[in-house]
Amino acid sequence: MLIEILEVVKSGDYICAAGEVREIEDETAKKWCARGWARDPAGVVPTGARVVLNAQLDVHAGAVGHKATEVK
C-alpha cells in the first residue's frame, strides 16, 4: 500500500522521514494510518488522530557516596 509519512517513524525494520511516500505492507500501512503516523493518498484508509504519549522518567539519586566493598 502506498502511504505518505506524516512524521518520523521508527518501527520494526522501517525508518521513515516526514513527507516521504512509501510502499509498505497493507497491514503495517493500515496500523500507521490508524495511529496518525501516515495517510493514505488514495483516501481509502482513514487517518487516525495522533496520540502523543508523555513518557517521563522519575529519576532519583542512587547510592550517592557509596563506596565499593571487596567481595571475597
C-alpha distances in whole Angstrom, upper triangle without the diagonal:
4,6,10,12,15,18,18,16,18,16,17,16,15,17,15,17,17,16,14,10,8,5,5,6,5,9,9,7,9,12,11,11,14,16,16,14,11,11,8,10,10,12,11,10,13,14,17,20,20,23,25,27,30,31,34,37,40,42,46,48,49,52,54,57,56,58,57,60,61,59,62
4,7,10,13,16,16,15,17,17,18,17,14,16,13,15,14,13,10,7,6,4,7,9,9,12,11,8,10,13,12,11,15,16,15,13,10,9,7,7,8,11,11,11,13,13,17,19,19,23,24,27,30,31,34,36,40,42,46,48,49,52,53,56,56,58,57,60,61,60,63
4,6,9,12,13,12,15,15,17,16,13,14,11,12,11,10,8,6,6,6,8,10,10,12,10,7,9,11,9,8,12,13,12,10,6,6,5,6,9,10,11,10,11,11,14,16,16,19,21,23,26,27,31,33,37,39,43,45,46,49,51,54,54,56,55,58,59,58,61
4,6,9,11,11,15,15,18,17,14,13,10,10,8,6,6,4,7,9,11,13,13,15,13,10,12,13,10,9,13,13,11,9,5,5,6,7,10,11,13,12,12,11,14,15,15,18,19,22,25,26,29,32,36,37,41,44,45,48,49,52,52,54,54,57,58,58,61
4,6,7,8,11,12,15,15,11,10,7,7,5,5,5,6,8,11,11,14,14,15,12,10,12,12,9,9,12,11,9,6,4,7,9,10,14,14,16,14,14,11,13,14,13,16,16,19,21,23,26,28,32,34,38,40,41,45,45,49,49,51,50,53,55,54,57
4,7,9,12,14,17,18,14,13,9,8,5,6,8,9,11,14,15,17,17,17,15,12,14,13,10,9,12,11,8,5,5,7,10,11,15,14,17,14,13,10,11,12,10,13,14,17,19,21,24,27,30,32,36,38,40,43,44,47,48,50,50,53,55,54,57
4,6,10,12,16,16,13,11,8,6,4,7,9,11,13,16,16,18,19,19,15,14,15,14,10,11,14,11,9,6,7,10,14,15,19,18,20,17,16,13,13,13,10,12,12,15,17,18,21,24,27,29,33,35,36,40,40,44,44,46,46,49,51,51,54
4,7,10,13,13,10,7,6,5,5,9,9,12,13,16,15,18,19,19,15,14,16,15,11,13,15,13,11,8,10,13,16,18,21,21,22,20,19,16,16,16,13,14,13,15,17,17,20,22,26,27,31,33,34,38,38,41,42,44,44,47,48,48,51
4,6,10,10,7,6,5,7,8,11,10,12,12,14,13,15,16,16,12,12,14,12,9,12,14,11,11,7,9,13,15,17,20,20,21,18,18,15,15,15,12,14,13,15,17,17,20,22,26,27,31,33,34,37,38,41,41,43,43,46,47,47,50
4,7,8,6,5,7,9,11,14,13,15,14,16,14,15,17,16,12,13,16,13,11,14,16,13,14,10,12,16,18,21,23,23,24,21,21,18,18,18,15,16,15,15,17,17,19,21,25,26,29,31,32,35,36,39,39,41,40,43,44,43,46
4,6,5,7,9,12,14,16,15,16,14,15,12,13,15,13,10,11,14,11,10,13,14,12,14,11,12,16,18,21,23,23,23,19,20,18,17,18,15,16,16,16,18,17,20,22,25,27,30,32,33,36,37,40,40,42,41,43,44,43,46
4,5,8,11,15,17,19,17,18,15,15,12,12,15,13,10,13,15,13,12,16,17,15,17,14,15,19,20,23,24,25,24,21,22,20,20,21,19,19,19,19,21,20,23,24,27,28,32,34,33,37,38,41,40,42,40,43,44,42,45
4,7,10,14,16,18,16,16,14,14,11,12,15,14,11,13,16,15,14,17,19,18,19,16,16,19,20,23,24,25,25,22,24,22,22,24,21,22,22,22,24,23,26,26,30,31,34,36,35,38,40,43,42,43,42,44,45,44,46
4,6,10,13,15,12,13,10,11,9,11,14,14,10,11,15,13,12,15,17,16,16,13,13,16,17,19,22,22,22,20,21,19,20,21,19,20,20,20,23,22,25,26,30,31,34,36,36,39,41,44,43,44,43,46,47,46,49
4,7,10,13,11,12,11,13,12,14,17,17,13,13,17,15,13,16,18,16,16,12,13,16,18,20,22,23,24,21,22,19,20,21,18,19,19,19,21,21,23,25,29,29,33,35,35,38,39,42,42,43,43,45,46,46,49
4,7,9,7,9,9,11,11,14,16,17,13,12,16,15,12,14,17,15,14,10,10,13,15,16,19,20,21,19,20,17,18,19,16,18,18,20,22,22,25,26,30,31,35,37,37,41,42,44,44,46,45,48,50,49,52
4,6,6,9,10,14,14,17,19,19,16,15,18,17,13,15,18,16,14,11,11,13,16,16,20,21,22,20,20,17,18,19,16,18,18,20,21,22,24,27,30,31,35,37,38,41,42,45,45,47,46,49,51,51,54
4,6,9,11,14,15,18,19,20,17,15,17,17,13,13,16,14,12,9,9,11,14,14,18,18,20,18,18,15,16,16,14,17,16,19,21,22,24,27,31,32,36,38,39,42,43,46,46,48,48,52,53,53,56
4,6,10,13,15,18,19,20,17,15,17,18,14,14,17,16,13,11,9,10,12,12,16,16,19,18,17,15,17,17,16,19,19,22,24,25,28,31,34,36,39,41,43,46,47,50,50,52,52,55,57,57,60
4,6,10,12,16,17,18,16,13,16,17,13,14,17,17,14,11,10,11,12,12,15,17,19,17,18,16,18,19,18,21,21,23,25,26,29,32,35,36,40,42,43,47,47,50,50,52,52,55,56,56,59
4,7,10,13,14,16,14,11,14,16,13,13,17,17,15,12,9,10,10,9,12,14,16,15,16,15,18,19,19,22,22,25,28,29,32,34,38,39,43,45,46,49,50,53,53,55,54,57,59,58,61
4,6,10,11,14,12,9,13,14,12,13,16,17,15,13,10,11,10,11,13,15,16,15,17,16,18,20,19,22,23,25,28,29,32,34,38,39,43,45,45,49,50,53,52,54,53,56,57,56,59
4,7,9,12,10,8,12,14,12,13,16,17,17,14,12,12,11,11,13,15,15,14,17,16,19,22,21,24,25,27,30,30,34,36,39,41,44,47,47,50,52,55,54,56,55,57,58,57,60
4,6,9,7,6,10,11,10,12,15,15,16,13,11,12,11,13,14,16,15,14,16,16,18,21,20,22,23,25,28,28,32,33,37,39,42,44,45,48,49,52,52,53,52,55,56,54,57
4,6,5,6,9,10,11,12,14,16,17,15,13,14,13,15,15,17,15,13,16,16,18,21,21,23,24,25,29,29,32,34,38,39,43,45,45,48,50,53,52,54,53,55,56,54,57
4,6,5,6,9,10,10,12,14,15,14,12,12,11,14,13,14,12,10,13,14,16,19,19,21,24,25,29,29,33,35,38,40,44,46,46,50,52,55,54,56,55,57,58,56,59
4,5,5,6,9,10,11,12,14,14,13,13,13,16,16,16,13,11,13,14,15,18,18,20,22,23,26,26,30,32,35,37,41,44,44,47,49,52,51,53,52,54,55,54,56
4,5,5,6,9,10,11,12,11,10,12,12,15,16,16,15,12,14,13,14,17,16,17,19,20,24,24,27,29,33,35,38,41,41,44,46,49,48,50,49,52,53,51,54
4,5,5,6,9,10,11,9,8,8,8,12,13,13,12,9,11,11,12,15,15,17,19,21,24,25,28,31,34,36,40,42,43,46,48,51,51,53,52,54,55,54,57
4,6,5,6,9,10,10,9,9,9,12,13,12,10,7,9,9,10,13,14,16,18,20,24,25,28,31,34,36,40,43,43,47,49,52,51,54,53,55,57,55,58
4,5,5,6,9,9,9,10,11,15,16,15,13,10,10,10,9,12,12,13,16,17,20,21,25,27,30,33,36,39,40,43,45,48,48,50,49,52,53,52,54
4,5,5,6,5,6,8,10,13,15,14,14,10,10,8,9,11,10,12,14,15,19,20,24,26,29,32,35,38,39,42,44,47,47,49,49,51,53,52,54
4,5,5,6,5,5,7,11,12,11,11,7,7,5,6,9,9,12,15,17,20,22,26,28,32,34,38,41,42,45,47,50,50,52,52,54,56,55,58
4,6,8,8,9,10,14,15,13,12,8,7,5,4,7,8,10,14,15,19,21,24,27,30,33,37,40,41,44,46,49,49,52,51,54,55,54,57
4,6,8,10,12,16,17,15,15,12,10,7,5,7,6,7,10,12,15,17,21,24,27,29,33,36,37,41,42,46,45,48,48,50,52,51,54
4,6,7,11,13,16,14,14,11,9,6,5,5,4,8,10,13,16,18,22,25,28,31,34,37,39,42,43,47,47,49,49,52,54,53,56
4,7,11,13,16,15,16,13,12,8,8,9,7,10,11,13,16,18,21,24,28,30,33,36,37,41,42,45,46,48,48,50,52,52,55
4,7,9,12,12,13,10,10,7,9,10,10,13,14,17,20,22,25,28,31,33,37,40,41,45,46,49,49,51,51,54,55,55,58
4,6,9,8,10,8,7,5,9,11,11,15,17,20,23,25,28,31,35,37,41,43,45,48,49,53,53,55,55,58,59,58,61
4,5,5,7,6,7,7,11,14,15,18,21,23,27,28,32,35,38,40,44,47,48,51,53,56,56,58,58,60,62,61,64
4,5,8,9,10,10,14,16,17,21,23,26,29,31,34,37,41,43,47,49,50,54,55,58,58,61,60,63,64,64,67
4,6,8,10,11,15,18,20,23,26,28,32,33,37,40,43,46,49,52,53,57,58,61,61,63,63,66,67,66,69
4,6,7,9,12,15,17,21,23,26,30,32,35,38,42,44,48,51,52,56,57,60,60,62,62,65,66,65,68
4,6,9,13,16,18,21,24,27,30,32,36,39,42,44,48,51,52,56,57,61,60,63,62,65,66,65,68
4,7,9,13,15,18,21,23,27,29,32,35,38,41,44,47,48,52,54,57,57,59,59,61,63,61,64
4,6,10,12,15,18,21,25,27,30,33,36,39,43,46,47,51,52,56,55,58,58,60,62,61,64
4,7,9,12,15,18,21,23,27,30,33,36,40,43,44,48,49,52,52,55,55,57,59,58,61
4,6,9,12,15,18,21,24,27,30,33,37,40,41,45,46,50,50,53,53,55,57,56,59
4,6,10,13,16,18,22,25,28,31,34,38,39,43,44,48,48,51,51,54,56,55,58
4,6,10,13,15,18,22,25,28,31,34,36,40,41,44,45,47,47,50,52,52,55
4,6,9,12,15,19,22,25,28,31,33,37,38,41,42,45,45,48,50,49,52
4,6,9,12,16,19,21,25,28,30,34,34,38,38,41,42,45,47,47,50
4,6,9,13,15,18,22,25,27,30,32,35,35,38,39,41,44,43,47
4,6,10,12,15,19,22,24,28,29,32,33,36,36,39,42,42,45
4,7,10,13,16,19,21,25,26,29,30,33,33,36,38,38,41
4,7,9,13,16,18,22,22,26,27,30,30,33,36,36,40
4,6,9,13,14,18,19,23,23,26,27,30,32,32,36
4,7,10,12,16,17,21,21,24,25,28,31,31,35
4,7,9,13,13,17,18,21,22,25,28,28,32
4,6,10,10,14,15,18,20,23,26,27,30
4,7,7,11,11,15,17,20,23,24,28
4,6,9,9,12,14,16,20,21,24
4,6,5,9,11,13,17,18,22
4,5,9,12,15,18,20,24
4,6,10,13,16,18,22
4,7,9,13,15,19
4,6,10,12,16
4,7,9,13
4,6,10
4,6
4
